[in-house]
């Protein structure tokens, strides 16, 4: 009888905690576990200008069904890979194309031993694509749920 009561009490306290962790990860509140947010460093934010020389769609290492959009920007002094965000979000925003002149603000990181930029915003022709807030929090977190409601 005592063992049964202890089990019930433990489940009553541990169960909600486990559900909360699971829900936070699913909703994006557990975002610290995601690579791009974990690597976004507000102290390394910079702005670059240049020409888009390549747009690439790459699948996530964790989930092959999730495609991310990346571009390479030629600044004149370097060709810098820029990580934008998930394809389903970026494609619903303004289109960035090869040959576009862009101004990109983001966090410079070291990705696979090479410099890269995690974009927070991209400006082209006086139009700005906002991808992250000033703390690096992705604009698309919760966006699908909001879209489904409207």
C-alpha atoms as a printed R data frame, in Angstrom:
    type eleno elety resid chain resno      x      y       z
1   ATOM     1    CA   UNK     A     1  0.000  0.000   0.000
2   ATOM     2    CA   UNK     A     2  2.832  2.379   0.881
3   ATOM     3    CA   UNK     A     3  4.606  1.703  -2.435
4   ATOM     4    CA   UNK     A     4  1.448  2.451  -4.371
5   ATOM     5    CA   UNK     A     5  0.900  5.708  -2.510
6   ATOM     6    CA   UNK     A     6  4.532  6.784  -3.046
7   ATOM     7    CA   UNK     A     7  4.230  6.021  -6.767
8   ATOM     8    CA   UNK     A     8  1.059  8.097  -7.055
9   ATOM     9    CA   UNK     A     9  2.639 11.033  -5.195
10  ATOM    10    CA   UNK     A    10  5.792 10.888  -7.353
11  ATOM    11    CA   UNK     A    11  3.764 10.772 -10.553
12  ATOM    12    CA   UNK     A    12  1.673 13.691  -9.359
13  ATOM    13    CA   UNK     A    13  4.816 15.819  -8.962
14  ATOM    14    CA   UNK     A    14  7.082 14.490 -11.716
15  ATOM    15    CA   UNK     A    15  4.437 13.965 -14.422
16  ATOM    16    CA   UNK     A    16  3.538 17.662 -14.851
17  ATOM    17    CA   UNK     A    17  7.225 18.612 -14.922
18  ATOM    18    CA   UNK     A    18  7.922 16.140 -17.714
19  ATOM    19    CA   UNK     A    19  4.907 17.358 -19.670
20  ATOM    20    CA   UNK     A    20  6.036 20.973 -19.247
21  ATOM    21    CA   UNK     A    21  9.507 20.188 -20.607
22  ATOM    22    CA   UNK     A    22  8.003 18.310 -23.548
23  ATOM    23    CA   UNK     A    23  5.547 21.142 -24.290
24  ATOM    24    CA   UNK     A    24  8.257 23.803 -24.109
25  ATOM    25    CA   UNK     A    25 10.402 21.923 -26.598
26  ATOM    26    CA   UNK     A    26  7.448 21.514 -28.971
27  ATOM    27    CA   UNK     A    27  6.399 25.180 -28.643
28  ATOM    28    CA   UNK     A    28  9.848 26.679 -29.061
29  ATOM    29    CA   UNK     A    29 10.246 27.803 -25.459
30  ATOM    30    CA   UNK     A    30 12.985 25.205 -25.107
31  ATOM    31    CA   UNK     A    31 14.783 27.027 -27.911
32  ATOM    32    CA   UNK     A    32 18.142 27.019 -26.140
33  ATOM    33    CA   UNK     A    33 18.572 23.467 -27.424
34  ATOM    34    CA   UNK     A    34 18.424 24.549 -31.032
35  ATOM    35    CA   UNK     A    35 21.761 25.086 -32.748
36  ATOM    36    CA   UNK     A    36 21.120 28.486 -34.335
37  ATOM    37    CA   UNK     A    37 19.754 30.117 -31.228
38  ATOM    38    CA   UNK     A    38 22.399 28.511 -29.046
39  ATOM    39    CA   UNK     A    39 25.117 29.892 -31.340
40  ATOM    40    CA   UNK     A    40 23.573 33.331 -31.880
41  ATOM    41    CA   UNK     A    41 25.798 35.690 -29.917
42  ATOM    42    CA   UNK     A    42 24.607 39.272 -29.465
43  ATOM    43    CA   UNK     A    43 28.204 40.392 -28.853
44  ATOM    44    CA   UNK     A    44 29.236 39.244 -32.350
45  ATOM    45    CA   UNK     A    45 26.470 41.011 -34.303
46  ATOM    46    CA   UNK     A    46 27.689 42.800 -37.415
47  ATOM    47    CA   UNK     A    47 26.337 44.152 -40.680
48  ATOM    48    CA   UNK     A    48 27.703 43.102 -44.058
49  ATOM    49    CA   UNK     A    49 26.917 44.311 -47.558
50  ATOM    50    CA   UNK     A    50 27.383 42.394 -50.759
51  ATOM    51    CA   UNK     A    51 25.926 40.375 -53.595
52  ATOM    52    CA   UNK     A    52 24.111 37.077 -53.195
53  ATOM    53    CA   UNK     A    53 26.101 34.556 -55.231
54  ATOM    54    CA   UNK     A    54 24.241 31.419 -54.189
55  ATOM    55    CA   UNK     A    55 20.990 30.315 -52.547
56  ATOM    56    CA   UNK     A    56 20.918 26.785 -51.145
57  ATOM    57    CA   UNK     A    57 18.344 24.606 -49.428
58  ATOM    58    CA   UNK     A    58 19.853 22.179 -46.963
59  ATOM    59    CA   UNK     A    59 18.170 19.562 -44.829
60  ATOM    60    CA   UNK     A    60 18.586 19.551 -41.081
61  ATOM    61    CA   UNK     A    61 20.961 17.021 -39.580
62  ATOM    62    CA   UNK     A    62 18.305 16.068 -37.028
63  ATOM    63    CA   UNK     A    63 15.325 15.993 -39.399
64  ATOM    64    CA   UNK     A    64 15.879 15.434 -43.118
65  ATOM    65    CA   UNK     A    65 12.334 16.673 -43.839
66  ATOM    66    CA   UNK     A    66 13.169 20.142 -42.462
67  ATOM    67    CA   UNK     A    67 14.836 22.336 -45.081
68  ATOM    68    CA   UNK     A    68 16.814 25.450 -44.175
69  ATOM    69    CA   UNK     A    69 17.640 28.337 -46.503
70  ATOM    70    CA   UNK     A    70 21.230 29.506 -46.755
71  ATOM    71    CA   UNK     A    71 22.900 32.039 -49.003
72  ATOM    72    CA   UNK     A    72 26.461 32.985 -49.820
73  ATOM    73    CA   UNK     A    73 27.211 36.697 -49.886
74  ATOM    74    CA   UNK     A    74 30.261 38.080 -51.670
75  ATOM    75    CA   UNK     A    75 31.298 41.158 -49.678
76  ATOM    76    CA   UNK     A    76 34.312 41.898 -51.867
77  ATOM    77    CA   UNK     A    77 36.705 40.722 -49.175
78  ATOM    78    CA   UNK     A    78 35.084 37.338 -48.448
79  ATOM    79    CA   UNK     A    79 32.352 34.913 -49.507
80  ATOM    80    CA   UNK     A    80 30.361 34.423 -46.329
81  ATOM    81    CA   UNK     A    81 27.732 31.710 -45.793
82  ATOM    82    CA   UNK     A    82 24.582 33.183 -44.227
83  ATOM    83    CA   UNK     A    83 22.035 30.997 -42.434
84  ATOM    84    CA   UNK     A    84 18.511 32.408 -42.878
85  ATOM    85    CA   UNK     A    85 15.960 30.010 -41.403
86  ATOM    86    CA   UNK     A    86 13.491 27.263 -42.308
87  ATOM    87    CA   UNK     A    87 12.359 27.199 -45.939
88  ATOM    88    CA   UNK     A    88  8.642 27.184 -45.048
89  ATOM    89    CA   UNK     A    89  9.106 30.546 -43.291
90  ATOM    90    CA   UNK     A    90 11.619 32.260 -45.579
91  ATOM    91    CA   UNK     A    91  9.619 31.402 -48.732
92  ATOM    92    CA   UNK     A    92  6.512 33.144 -47.332
93  ATOM    93    CA   UNK     A    93  8.527 36.355 -46.940
94  ATOM    94    CA   UNK     A    94 10.184 38.457 -49.637
95  ATOM    95    CA   UNK     A    95 12.254 36.429 -52.062
96  ATOM    96    CA   UNK     A    96 16.029 36.738 -52.067
97  ATOM    97    CA   UNK     A    97 17.648 35.789 -55.378
98  ATOM    98    CA   UNK     A    98 21.096 35.221 -56.763
99  ATOM    99    CA   UNK     A    99 22.503 38.563 -57.917
100 ATOM   100    CA   UNK     A   100 20.616 40.650 -55.327
101 ATOM   101    CA   UNK     A   101 22.556 43.352 -53.488
102 ATOM   102    CA   UNK     A   102 21.810 42.904 -49.802
103 ATOM   103    CA   UNK     A   103 22.659 44.351 -46.424
104 ATOM   104    CA   UNK     A   104 22.599 41.629 -43.791
105 ATOM   105    CA   UNK     A   105 22.798 41.984 -40.030
106 ATOM   106    CA   UNK     A   106 23.459 38.958 -37.882
107 ATOM   107    CA   UNK     A   107 25.735 37.099 -35.524
108 ATOM   108    CA   UNK     A   108 29.099 35.963 -36.867
109 ATOM   109    CA   UNK     A   109 29.749 32.391 -35.782
110 ATOM   110    CA   UNK     A   110 32.181 29.607 -36.455
111 ATOM   111    CA   UNK     A   111 30.266 26.784 -38.166
112 ATOM   112    CA   UNK     A   112 32.089 23.550 -39.007
113 ATOM   113    CA   UNK     A   113 35.394 25.361 -38.543
114 ATOM   114    CA   UNK     A   114 34.512 28.204 -40.930
115 ATOM   115    CA   UNK     A   115 33.060 31.691 -40.494
116 ATOM   116    CA   UNK     A   116 29.343 32.138 -41.135
117 ATOM   117    CA   UNK     A   117 26.582 34.563 -40.250
118 ATOM   118    CA   UNK     A   118 23.242 33.753 -38.619
119 ATOM   119    CA   UNK     A   119 21.022 36.406 -40.181
120 ATOM   120    CA   UNK     A   120 18.737 38.546 -38.056
121 ATOM   121    CA   UNK     A   121 17.643 40.808 -40.930
122 ATOM   122    CA   UNK     A   122 18.248 41.218 -44.641
123 ATOM   123    CA   UNK     A   123 17.555 44.439 -46.501
124 ATOM   124    CA   UNK     A   124 17.097 44.501 -50.274
125 ATOM   125    CA   UNK     A   125 15.683 47.430 -52.266
126 ATOM   126    CA   UNK     A   126 14.443 49.251 -49.128
127 ATOM   127    CA   UNK     A   127 12.550 46.123 -47.991
128 ATOM   128    CA   UNK     A   128 13.653 44.309 -44.844
129 ATOM   129    CA   UNK     A   129 13.168 40.636 -44.085
130 ATOM   130    CA   UNK     A   130 13.207 40.285 -40.275
131 ATOM   131    CA   UNK     A   131 14.325 36.797 -39.277
132 ATOM   132    CA   UNK     A   132 15.249 37.230 -35.614
133 ATOM   133    CA   UNK     A   133 14.884 39.808 -32.889
134 ATOM   134    CA   UNK     A   134 17.898 41.602 -31.396
135 ATOM   135    CA   UNK     A   135 18.445 38.693 -28.977
136 ATOM   136    CA   UNK     A   136 18.512 36.154 -31.798
137 ATOM   137    CA   UNK     A   137 15.070 34.697 -31.069
138 ATOM   138    CA   UNK     A   138 13.641 33.394 -34.382
139 ATOM   139    CA   UNK     A   139 10.630 35.242 -35.817
140 ATOM   140    CA   UNK     A   140  9.139 31.943 -37.003
141 ATOM   141    CA   UNK     A   141  8.737 30.404 -33.520
142 ATOM   142    CA   UNK     A   142  5.004 30.019 -33.000
143 ATOM   143    CA   UNK     A   143  4.325 31.507 -36.447
144 ATOM   144    CA   UNK     A   144  2.696 28.374 -37.865
145 ATOM   145    CA   UNK     A   145  0.267 28.190 -34.951
146 ATOM   146    CA   UNK     A   146 -0.680 31.861 -35.396
147 ATOM   147    CA   UNK     A   147 -1.143 31.301 -39.139
148 ATOM   148    CA   UNK     A   148 -3.436 28.303 -38.494
149 ATOM   149    CA   UNK     A   149 -5.653 30.383 -36.191
150 ATOM   150    CA   UNK     A   150 -6.151 33.192 -38.742
